[in-house]
């Protein structure tokens, strides 16, 4: 019987973050980043934004932990900036 431990959960989370990062970096490299992909790190958390793919699957934050608490305002500003830029277009 397999039991989900904290260590195993963190490994799964890291794999998910690495996979999403890899996919979005590939999209980012297409046609001068025409999908407007932005990936930023905030104290152990990684924020993903894709302007031309709305919804939570690609516009999300992964890896949130207590280490990211000092960066919460920066994370919120990151997404507010993306929303403001979308309103201009």
N, C-alpha and C positions, 0 to 999 in steps of 0.2 A: 504494500500500500504506500503510495506517495503522499507525503504531507507537504503542503506549501509552507515553506519557512520564509522568514524575512529575507534571507540571503537569496533564496531562489526567486522570490518576487522581484527583488531588485535586479537580478540578472534578466528576468523577463522584461522588465521595464526598460533596462538599458538596450536590450535587443530591439524593442519597439522604437525607441528613440533613434537608434542607429539606422534602422531600416527606413523610417520616415525621413530622416536627414539625407540618407543616400538617394532616395527617390526624388525628394524635392530639389536636391542639388543638381540632379540630372535634368529636371524640368527647368531649373534656373539657368542652365547653360544653353538652353535652346533659344535661338533667335533673339539674342540680346535681352534675355529674361522677360519675354513678352507676357508671361503669366504673372509677373510682378511678385516673385517669390522672395520672401525675406525671412532669414533665420538668425535669431540672436540668442546669446547665452546670458543668463542673469543668475549668478550665484548658484550654479548647479542645476538650474532649470533652463530649459530651452523653449523659446517661443517660436512658433511657426505661423507665417501669414502668407496666404496666396490670394491675391486680389481677385483673380478671375476664376477661382473655384470657391464660391461661397459655402459656408457651412462649417460645422465643428470638426470635421475629419482632418482638414488641412489648416485650420485657423484655431490653433490650440496651444496650450503650454503643457509640456511633459517634464517629468522629473522634479515636480514641486516637493520641497521638503522644508524643514525649519531653516535650512541654510539660505533659502530664497526669501525669507521674511523681510530682510532689509531692502530687497529689490522689488517688492510688490508694487510700489508706486511707479517704478520704472517700467515694469511689465504692463501695468494699466496704461501708462503713457504711450507705450509702443502700439497697443491696439487702438487707443484713441486717435493717434496720429494716422494709422491706417484707415480708420473710419472717416476721418476728416478729409484725407486725400481722395477717398472714394466719393465723398459728397461733392468734391470739386469737379469730378469728371462726369 
